[in-house]
Amino acid sequence: MRKELLSNYYKKRNFFIMFLIGVVFLILLFAFFSYKLVSDEFEYSINSKLKSAALNTSFILGKDFFDKALRGEVASDEDIDNTLKLTKLAQNEGVDYVYSMIEKNGKIYFTASSATKGEIADNKVFNYMEEYPEATEKLKNIFKTNKPFYEVSSDRWGTFKSILMPMKTNEGVKYIVGADIKIDRILAKKREFLRYILIFSLLIFTVILFFAYKIKKLLKDEMVTINNIQNRLEKEIVKKTKELRELNAHLEERVKEEVKKNREKDKQLLARSRLAQMGEAISLIAHQWRQPLSSINLLVTQVKIMSQKNKLNENNLQQCSNQVKNSVYYLNDTIDLFRKFFKIDSKKELHNINEIVENVLNLQKIIMQSKNIKLETELKSDEKVYVFMNEIMQAVMDIIKNSIDEFEKRNIQNPLIKIKTEENKIIICDNAGGIDKKVIDKIFEPYFSTKEEGSGLGLYMSKVIIEEHHNGKIEVKNDKEGACFIITLPTSTQ
């Protein structure tokens, strides 16, 4: 008994360690993908800002301006006025520079450009038709295209992310409007995003460490309990030895006692099986929670970005709030479903057989989707069966898990599980290739397993639940694609 309890203790401890490592890994993944999502969204907003600034530059200057510019008809006063207008535009759009260019005799000339306050004060602004000697071949080739072009480049003013948009006047004069944002500003903003994400991830990790401390304490208390049980068992052995001598003359009483022990053993095995499923349930919850948590994080980031752009209003704030509420409701429903599953049934009740299958699929669908397992259902029965619902769910889940293990073991390329209900029967089939004829009659025996690390309890407990706890029947057979399990359940309360 002590050996078994210690084995369970070390399994829990090792599982706890692996779970903690997994949580740390998930937090790192969360931080990485959160940063990538925010970074991509920020890059998109930068591109939109650059495009808007460039288009507004063309709008402010007007197409006729470039016809005059090519003819050299732009006066000095108009050039200064254009510089001031474009400087105001750059400030309003949140970019560093906006400008326009034309090509003449194979050279690139600025026709108008914004300037910084320092450049205006020092009279270092670009004048009308001032040559841009740093123009690259790529820039010159843009005059031959009709597509906007984004690039990162460096010149005497620094390193910028830019948009260059080729356009044409009604008289056919080609020109370019562009906008720049300093790379340093973009990188500083991304570092700020990264800092927020790391702080949030650290808070999550701190909470996990707190719970880890609590679980460690529980495991320590369990070891104390195991030692106490060992002491009680030693005393119990002495007591039972004396009782066995007295019972030796009473065969009928001994038989009853053995039957009772077997029942207790089945209860213990059932408890162990459910404990193993609790470990799998934690993995299922992680899968179920990942998408809504990512959605909540993205919504919070969107609200922050809109707030920074002064675009946050009551309407979009309410929309984000509603989406967060929906995600929280989903998380709550998931927890309720798992809590109900692990609640011990106090008595048998009549349940719709389709409802049992649907509850199992709600628990398993995410893990099946993550393993690319196709599911086909045909739930056409209207029967009600008289069962402990959670025990039947456990049996069905063990059969499904057995199929999933076979898919991985045999590397099935297009795994498929079919589940259907007919009257008071649940039929579960897969395409994993079937069960070896040499062992098909042994799969329901205790501790028999074809897997290297299998406990041999899953299908055995399914048989105990169906046949001994419910007076039902469980069968298995091979078809042309794989194995089929047929569960027959009682419909009567008798």
DRENVOKE-836652 format. One record per residue (C-alpha): x negated, y, z negated; residue in one letter. Coordinates in steps of 0.5 Angstrom, whole numbers, padded with zeros to 4 digits, always signed. Example, Ala and Ser with C-alpha at 12.3 -4.5 7.8 and 13.67 -1.06 7.14 Angstrom:
# DRENVOKE-836652
-0025-0009-0016A -0027-0002-0014S 
# end
This chain:
# DRENVOKE-836652
+0000+0000+0000M -0006+0005-0002R -0009+0003+0005K -0003+0005+0009E -0002+0011+0005L -0009+0013+0006L -0009+0012+0013S -0002+0016+0014N -0006+0022+0010Y -0012+0022+0014Y -0008+0022+0021K -0004+0028+0018K -0010+0031+0016R -0013+0030+0023N -0007+0032+0026F -0007+0038+0022F -0014+0040+0025I -0013+0038+0032M -0006+0043+0031F -0010+0048+0029L -0015+0048+0034I -0010+0048+0039G -0007+0054+0036V -0013+0058+0037V -0014+0055+0044F -0006+0058+0045L -0008+0064+0042I -0014+0065+0047L -0010+0063+0053L -0004+0068+0050F -0010+0074+0050A -0013+0072+0056F -0006+0072+0060F -0003+0078+0057S -0009+0082+0058Y -0009+0080+0066K -0001+0081+0066L -0002+0088+0063V -0008+0090+0067S -0005+0088+0074D +0001+0092+0072E -0004+0098+0071F -0007+0097+0077E +0000+0097+0081Y +0001+0103+0077S -0005+0106+0079I -0004+0105+0086N +0003+0108+0086S +0000+0114+0083K -0005+0115+0088L +0000+0113+0094K +0005+0118+0091S -0001+0124+0090A -0003+0123+0098A +0004+0123+0101L +0005+0129+0097N -0001+0132+0099T +0001+0131+0106S +0008+0134+0105F +0005+0141+0101I +0001+0142+0107L +0006+0141+0113G +0004+0137+0119K +0003+0144+0123D -0003+0146+0118F -0007+0140+0122F -0005+0143+0129D -0008+0150+0126K -0014+0147+0123A -0016+0143+0129L -0016+0150+0133R -0019+0154+0127G -0013+0158+0126E -0013+0157+0118V -0014+0164+0114A -0019+0164+0108S -0013+0167+0104D -0009+0160+0106E -0015+0156+0105D -0015+0159+0097I -0008+0158+0097D -0008+0151+0099N -0014+0149+0094T -0009+0152+0088L -0003+0148+0090K -0007+0142+0091L -0010+0143+0084T -0004+0143+0081K -0001+0137+0085L -0007+0133+0082A -0006+0135+0075Q +0002+0134+0076N +0000+0127+0079E -0005+0125+0074G -0011+0124+0079V -0017+0127+0079D -0017+0130+0087Y -0013+0130+0093V -0015+0132+0099Y -0014+0132+0107S -0019+0131+0113M -0020+0131+0120I -0025+0128+0125E -0028+0133+0130K -0034+0131+0135N -0035+0125+0131G -0036+0128+0124K -0031+0129+0118I -0029+0135+0116Y -0025+0137+0109F -0019+0141+0111T -0016+0142+0104A -0018+0140+0097S -0016+0140+0090S -0022+0142+0085A -0023+0142+0077T -0023+0148+0073K -0030+0148+0073G -0031+0148+0080E -0026+0153+0081I -0030+0158+0076A -0037+0156+0079D -0034+0157+0086N -0036+0150+0088K -0030+0148+0091V -0029+0145+0098F -0028+0150+0104N -0024+0149+0110Y -0027+0145+0115M -0033+0144+0111E -0037+0138+0113E -0037+0131+0109Y -0044+0129+0110P -0043+0123+0106E -0037+0120+0110A -0038+0112+0111T -0037+0108+0118E -0031+0105+0114K -0028+0112+0113L -0029+0114+0120K -0026+0108+0123N -0019+0109+0119I -0018+0115+0124F -0017+0109+0129K -0012+0105+0124T -0005+0106+0122N -0005+0103+0115K -0007+0106+0108P -0013+0104+0105F -0015+0103+0098Y -0023+0103+0096E -0028+0104+0090V -0033+0108+0092S -0039+0113+0090S -0041+0120+0092D -0044+0126+0089R -0038+0127+0084W -0038+0120+0081G -0035+0113+0082T -0027+0113+0084F -0022+0109+0086K -0019+0112+0092S -0013+0112+0097I -0014+0114+0105L -0008+0115+0109M -0008+0116+0116P -0003+0120+0119M -0001+0124+0126K +0002+0131+0127T +0007+0132+0133N +0002+0134+0137E -0002+0128+0136G -0007+0131+0132V -0010+0125+0127K -0011+0127+0120Y -0012+0123+0113I -0010+0125+0106V -0013+0122+0100G -0013+0122+0093A -0018+0119+0088D -0018+0117+0080I -0025+0116+0077K -0026+0109+0075I -0029+0111+0068D -0021+0113+0066R -0019+0106+0069I -0024+0102+0065L -0022+0106+0059A -0015+0105+0059K -0016+0097+0060K -0021+0097+0054R -0015+0100+0050E -0010+0095+0053F -0015+0090+0051L -0016+0093+0044R -0009+0092+0043Y -0008+0085+0045I -0014+0083+0041L -0011+0086+0035I -0004+0083+0036F -0008+0076+0037S -0012+0077+0031L -0005+0078+0027L -0002+0072+0029I -0009+0068+0028F -0008+0071+0021T -0001+0068+0020V -0004+0062+0022I -0009+0061+0017L -0004+0063+0012F +0000+0057+0014F -0006+0053+0015A -0008+0054+0007Y -0001+0052+0005K -0001+0046+0009I -0008+0044+0006K -0006+0045-0001K +0000+0040+0001L -0005+0035+0003L -0009+0036-0003K -0003+0035-0007D -0001+0029-0003E -0008+0025-0004M -0006+0026-0012V +0001+0023-0011T -0003+0017-0007I -0007+0016-0013N -0001+0016-0018N +0002+0011-0013I -0003+0007-0014Q -0003+0007-0021N +0004+0006-0021R +0003+0000-0016L -0002-0003-0020E +0003-0003-0026K +0008-0006-0022E +0004-0012-0019I +0003-0014-0026V +0011-0013-0027K +0013-0017-0021K +0008-0022-0022T +0012-0024-0028K +0019-0023-0025E +0017-0028-0019L +0015-0033-0024R +0022-0032-0027E +0025-0032-0020L +0022-0038-0017N +0027-0043-0020A +0033-0038-0016H +0032-0039-0009L +0038-0035-0007E +0036-0029-0011E +0029-0029-0008R +0032-0030-0001V +0036-0023-0003K +0030-0020-0005E +0027-0021+0001E +0032-0019+0005V +0032-0012+0001K +0025-0012+0002K +0025-0013+0010N +0031-0007+0010R +0026-0003+0006E +0020-0004+0011K +0025-0002+0017D +0027+0004+0013K +0019+0006+0012Q +0018+0004+0020L +0023+0008+0022L +0021+0014+0017A +0014+0013+0020R +0017+0013+0027S +0020+0020+0026R +0014+0023+0023L +0010+0021+0029A +0016+0024+0033Q +0015+0031+0029M +0008+0031+0031G +0010+0031+0038E +0016+0036+0037A +0011+0041+0035I +0008+0040+0042S +0015+0041+0045L +0016+0047+0041I +0010+0050+0043A +0012+0049+0050H +0019+0052+0049Q +0017+0058+0046W +0011+0060+0051R +0015+0063+0056Q +0020+0067+0051P +0014+0070+0047L +0010+0072+0054S +0017+0075+0056S +0017+0079+0049I +0010+0081+0050N +0011+0084+0057L +0017+0088+0055L +0013+0091+0049V +0008+0093+0054T +0013+0096+0059Q +0016+0100+0054V +0009+0103+0052K +0007+0104+0059I +0014+0108+0060M +0013+0112+0054S +0006+0114+0056Q +0009+0116+0063K +0015+0120+0059N +0019+0115+0063K +0022+0112+0057L +0030+0113+0056N +0036+0110+0053E +0038+0106+0058N +0032+0102+0060N +0030+0102+0052L +0037+0099+0051Q +0035+0094+0057Q +0029+0092+0054C +0032+0091+0047S +0037+0086+0050N +0032+0082+0054Q +0028+0082+0047V +0034+0080+0044K +0036+0074+0049N +0029+0071+0048S +0030+0071+0040V +0036+0068+0041Y +0033+0063+0045Y +0027+0061+0040L +0033+0061+0035N +0037+0056+0039D +0031+0052+0040T +0029+0051+0032I +0036+0050+0031D +0036+0044+0036L +0030+0041+0033F +0032+0042+0026R +0039+0038+0027K +0035+0033+0030F +0030+0031+0024F +0036+0032+0019K +0038+0025+0016I +0045+0023+0018D +0049+0021+0012S +0054+0017+0016K +0056+0014+0023K +0061+0019+0027E +0064+0019+0033L +0060+0022+0039H +0061+0023+0046N +0056+0019+0049I +0054+0025+0054N +0053+0029+0049E +0047+0025+0046I +0044+0024+0052V +0044+0032+0053E +0041+0033+0047N +0035+0029+0048V +0034+0032+0055L +0034+0039+0051N +0029+0037+0047L +0025+0033+0052Q +0026+0038+0059K +0020+0042+0058I +0015+0037+0057I +0018+0033+0063M +0017+0040+0067Q +0010+0041+0064S +0008+0034+0067K +0012+0035+0073N +0017+0029+0072I +0023+0029+0076K +0029+0028+0072L +0036+0025+0076E +0042+0025+0071T +0049+0022+0073E +0053+0023+0066L +0060+0021+0068K +0062+0017+0062S +0068+0020+0057D +0067+0015+0052E +0066+0016+0045K +0061+0012+0041V +0061+0011+0033Y +0054+0012+0031V +0048+0016+0027F +0047+0021+0033M +0040+0022+0031N +0038+0015+0031E +0041+0014+0038I +0037+0020+0040M +0031+0018+0037Q +0031+0011+0041A +0033+0014+0047V +0027+0019+0046M +0022+0013+0045D +0024+0010+0051I +0023+0016+0055I +0016+0017+0052K +0014+0010+0054N +0016+0012+0061S +0012+0018+0061I +0006+0014+0058D +0006+0009+0063E +0006+0015+0069F +0000+0018+0066E -0003+0011+0065K -0002+0009+0072R -0003+0016+0075N +0004+0016+0078I +0004+0021+0084Q +0011+0023+0084N +0014+0021+0077P +0022+0020+0076L +0026+0018+0071I +0034+0017+0072K +0039+0017+0066I +0046+0015+0067K +0052+0014+0063T +0057+0008+0064E +0063+0007+0059E +0059+0006+0053N +0052+0005+0056K +0046+0009+0057I +0042+0007+0063I +0034+0009+0063I +0030+0008+0069C +0023+0010+0072D +0019+0009+0078N +0012+0007+0074A +0012+0000+0077G +0015-0004+0072G +0013-0008+0066I +0009-0014+0067D +0013-0021+0067K +0008-0024+0062K +0010-0019+0057V +0017-0017+0058I +0020-0021+0053D +0015-0019+0048K +0016-0011+0048I +0021-0011+0043F +0016-0014+0038E +0013-0010+0032P +0006-0008+0033Y +0006-0010+0040F +0003-0005+0045S +0000-0005+0052T -0003+0002+0051K -0010+0002+0048E -0008+0007+0042E -0001+0005+0042G +0002+0003+0035S +0007-0002+0038G +0013+0001+0033L +0017+0005+0038G +0021+0000+0042L +0021-0004+0036Y +0025+0001+0032M +0029+0003+0038S +0031-0005+0038K +0032-0004+0030V +0036+0002+0031I +0041+0000+0037I +0042-0008+0034E +0041-0008+0027E +0044-0001+0025H +0049+0000+0030H +0051-0008+0032N +0049-0005+0039G +0045-0008+0045K +0039-0006+0048I +0036-0010+0054E +0030-0009+0059V +0029-0011+0067K +0025-0009+0073N +0028-0006+0079D +0024-0005+0085K +0021+0002+0083E +0020+0001+0075G +0023-0001+0069A +0031+0000+0067C +0033+0000+0059F +0040-0001+0058I +0043+0001+0051I +0050-0001+0050T +0053+0002+0044L +0060+0001+0039P +0066+0005+0041T +0070+0002+0035S +0069+0005+0027T +0070-0002+0025Q 
# end
